[in-house]
Amino acid sequence: MANKIRLAFAGGDYEIIRALKEGSVEVDGIELVVLTAHGPRERHWRMGRNLEYDICEFNVGAYFMVRARNVAITAIPVFLHRRFRHHRAGCCAAYEWAGKWQHRGGEL
């Protein structure tokens, strides 16, 4: 196919997307540029402030903040991995967070 649509995807460097990144799996009609150099905080900031990517792994909190600023962005719920990621904050299981609130600070 000669005329492919070029799309930039920014996300984490996960095993599950490695075949797309390395080019061993292709998407018909799309030239997918996979960008994994930026960590989540910078990736979310770049997408939320400047819409720098066509497709971006984006957490729901960042999405809600961007939508509150009336940025024209659409979310598609896709879960690359499912795991409770907050064990480093002092809790061992998701149920321990019940009724607790945590604020990290910062602005998107």
C-alpha angles and dihedrals in degrees: 000000000000102000109056125171110240113223128178116216119192118195147122121299095253127164089235092065098036094102090056091047094049093043097239087121119044133191113231112250094005132099098205117200107198114204118191103155098100125073121233097268095052093040092053092046093050092048095041096047104032108013086232096168136051091220125019138178100238132173119236093243092056090046092054092049092051092047089050086061089053095246110164099239130138125212125211112191106233121156114206090184135001117217139124103258103183101079090110090066091072101272123108101199138023093248089063089068093062109127094002127118126201129187121194096184125222132105133252 
